[in-house]
Amino acid sequence: MDSTRRQRPTTTDAAADAAGDQSTAGDQSAAGDDAARFWERHYRTRPTGGARVNPLLAETAAPLHPGTALDLGCGAGGDALWLARRGWHVTAVDISTTAVERVREHARGLGIADRVTAEQHDLADSFPAGQFDLVSAQYFHTPFALSRSRVLRTAARALRPGGLLLVVDHGSTAPWSWNQDPDIRYPTPAEIAAELDLDPARWSVLRADMPRRPATGPAGESATVIDNVLLVQCAAG
């Protein structure tokens, strides 16, 4: 995804409240500052509450025994709160301090604050500590240049033995997206896996497909969209 800016889609799905990593080397500080302001403004102007779990995360996590999870680009917190309500201990990270504070507030209101740790991170510069049974990167897109593959490789290395890394990307442009560039290209799950370049002796690809699903836009419009799904497992033992 992060091979070129031409290939990099931006967040388009109303159900996808993911921020992302923010910059590349060379102009990292300036680009990171711009990204921080962009995402802070984005979440300050969004209504609070009503965040939904992303369907492919729910599908993947529902049969799992609750453990520790990391939500990269947690946004409004729909995924982190859904996991915590089902017994997971979740570290939710975002570049936006407003997003992080709202996740904490919602967790307190739901009585699950002891299972949600919300942290502000510019993932171009820092990464949360710990090891995890599940790392989720849902619609981990940004309009800013960023070495996304480096962040996802770090996430894979943070998995416990047997842990899962779930990456869900846009595979199509929704009609309500502000970016209607007809030349935009969405990397396939196989291409994303190749960019991660993980050692197959340690990590295996469990899923790499492009399912379709119904989606609802911010004004209630509906469309069928494509998700690009990559599920990677760290070897047990």
C-alpha positions in Angstrom: 0.0 0.0 0.0 2.8 2.4 0.8 4.9 1.8 -2.3 3.8 5.0 -3.9 1.3 7.8 -3.1 -0.5 7.0 -6.3 -1.4 3.6 -4.9 -2.3 4.8 -1.4 -6.1 5.0 -0.9 -7.5 7.1 1.9 -10.2 6.4 4.5 -13.6 6.2 2.7 -15.9 3.9 4.6 -18.1 5.5 7.3 -17.7 2.4 9.4 -13.9 2.6 9.2 -12.7 4.9 11.9 -9.0 4.1 11.5 -6.3 6.7 11.5 -2.9 5.5 10.4 0.8 5.9 10.4 1.9 9.3 9.3 5.2 9.9 7.5 8.3 8.6 5.7 11.9 9.4 6.4 13.2 12.6 5.0 10.4 14.9 6.0 9.2 12.9 8.9 8.8 15.6 11.5 6.9 18.1 9.3 4.7 15.4 7.7 3.9 14.0 11.2 2.9 17.4 12.5 0.6 17.8 9.5 -0.9 14.4 10.0 -1.5 15.0 13.7 -3.4 18.3 13.0 -5.4 16.6 10.2 -6.6 13.7 12.3 -7.1 15.8 15.4 -9.4 18.1 13.3 -11.1 15.0 11.8 -12.1 13.6 15.2 -12.9 16.9 16.9 -15.5 17.6 14.2 -17.1 14.1 14.3 -20.0 13.4 16.7 -19.2 11.3 19.7 -20.6 7.8 20.3 -22.2 5.4 17.9 -18.9 3.7 16.8 -19.5 0.3 15.2 -17.3 -2.7 15.1 -15.8 -3.4 11.7 -17.5 -6.6 10.4 -14.3 -8.5 9.4 -12.8 -7.9 12.8 -16.0 -9.3 14.5 -16.0 -12.3 12.1 -12.3 -13.0 12.9 -12.3 -12.4 16.6 -15.7 -13.9 17.6 -14.5 -17.5 17.7 -11.3 -16.7 19.5 -10.6 -17.1 23.2 -10.2 -13.5 24.6 -6.6 -12.4 25.2 -4.6 -9.3 24.6 -5.4 -7.2 21.5 -3.8 -4.1 19.8 -6.0 -1.8 17.8 -3.9 0.3 15.4 -5.6 3.6 14.5 -8.5 3.0 16.9 -10.4 6.1 15.8 -13.7 6.3 17.6 -13.1 3.0 19.3 -15.8 0.8 17.9 -13.4 -2.2 17.5 -11.6 -1.7 20.8 -14.8 -1.4 22.8 -16.4 -4.4 21.1 -13.4 -6.5 21.9 -13.2 -5.3 25.5 -16.9 -6.1 26.1 -16.1 -9.6 25.1 -13.3 -10.0 27.6 -10.3 -8.9 25.6 -7.7 -6.6 27.2 -7.2 -4.0 24.5 -4.5 -1.5 23.8 -6.1 1.1 21.5 -3.8 3.6 19.8 -4.3 6.7 17.6 -2.5 9.8 16.6 -5.4 11.9 17.6 -5.6 12.8 21.3 -9.3 13.5 20.9 -9.9 10.0 19.6 -7.9 8.5 22.5 -9.6 10.5 25.1 -13.0 9.6 23.7 -12.2 5.9 23.8 -11.2 6.2 27.4 -14.4 8.0 28.2 -16.6 5.4 26.4 -14.7 2.6 28.2 -15.4 4.2 31.6 -19.1 4.7 30.7 -19.4 1.0 29.7 -17.7 -0.2 32.8 -14.8 -1.7 30.9 -12.0 0.8 31.6 -9.9 -1.9 33.3 -9.8 -3.7 29.9 -9.0 -0.8 27.7 -5.7 1.1 27.6 -5.9 4.0 25.1 -2.6 5.6 24.1 -1.7 8.4 21.7 1.0 7.4 19.3 2.4 8.7 16.0 3.2 5.3 14.7 5.9 6.9 12.4 7.9 7.5 15.6 6.6 5.1 18.4 4.9 1.8 18.9 3.0 0.6 21.9 4.9 -1.8 24.2 3.8 -5.4 24.8 2.9 -8.6 23.1 -0.5 -9.4 21.7 -2.7 -12.3 20.7 -4.5 -10.2 18.1 -3.3 -7.1 16.3 -6.0 -5.3 14.2 -5.3 -2.8 11.4 -8.7 -1.9 10.0 -8.6 0.5 7.0 -5.2 1.7 8.1 -5.0 4.4 5.4 -3.9 7.9 5.6 -3.6 10.8 3.0 0.0 11.3 4.3 3.1 9.5 3.1 4.1 6.7 5.5 6.0 3.4 5.6 3.0 1.4 6.5 4.7 -1.9 5.8 7.3 -1.1 8.5 4.6 -0.5 11.0 2.8 -3.7 10.1 6.0 -5.7 10.3 6.5 -4.2 13.8 3.0 -5.3 14.6 3.7 -8.9 13.4 6.8 -9.0 15.6 4.6 -8.0 18.6 2.5 -11.1 18.2 2.6 -13.9 20.8 3.1 -17.4 19.4 -0.1 -18.3 17.7 -1.2 -14.7 17.6 -3.0 -13.1 14.6 -2.4 -10.0 12.6 -5.6 -8.9 10.7 -5.2 -6.2 8.0 -8.4 -5.0 6.3 -8.0 -2.5 3.5 -10.3 -0.8 1.1 -10.5 -2.7 -2.2 -12.9 -0.3 -4.0 -14.0 3.3 -3.9 -17.3 3.9 -2.2 -19.6 6.4 -3.9 -19.4 8.7 -0.9 -15.6 8.9 -0.9 -14.2 12.3 -1.4 -11.4 10.7 -3.4 -13.0 9.6 -6.7 -9.8 9.4 -8.6 -10.5 6.8 -11.4 -6.8 5.8 -11.5 -6.5 4.9 -7.9 -5.2 1.4 -7.4 -5.8 -0.7 -4.4 -3.0 -3.3 -3.7 -4.2 -6.8 -3.4 -3.8 -8.9 -0.2 -1.1 -10.9 -1.9 0.8 -7.6 -2.8 0.4 -6.4 0.8 1.8 -9.7 2.1 4.7 -9.4 -0.3 5.5 -5.9 1.0 5.5 -7.1 4.6 8.2 -9.7 3.5 7.7 -11.8 6.7 9.7 -15.0 7.2 7.4 -17.8 6.2 9.1 -20.0 8.8 7.7 -17.8 11.5 4.5 -16.3 10.0 2.0 -17.9 7.8 -0.8 -16.4 5.7 -4.2 -17.8 6.8 -6.3 -15.6 4.6 -5.8 -13.4 1.6 -9.0 -12.6 -0.2 -11.3 -9.8 -1.4 -14.8 -10.3 -0.1 -17.7 -8.0 -1.0 -20.1 -6.5 1.6 -22.9 -4.0 1.9 -21.8 -0.6 3.3 -23.7 2.5 4.5 -22.3 6.0 3.9 -22.5 9.1 6.1 -25.8 10.3 4.6 -27.4 6.8 4.7 -26.6 5.9 1.2 -25.8 2.2 0.5 -23.4 0.4 -1.8 -21.5 -2.8 -2.2 -17.8 -2.4 -1.4 -14.8 -4.7 -1.6 -12.5 -5.3 1.3 -8.9 -6.6 0.9 -8.3 -9.0 3.8 -4.9 -10.3 5.0 -4.7 -12.6 8.1 -1.3 -13.6 9.3 -0.5 -16.0 12.2 2.7 -16.1 14.2 4.0 -19.7 14.6 3.2 -21.3 17.9 5.9 -22.3 20.2 
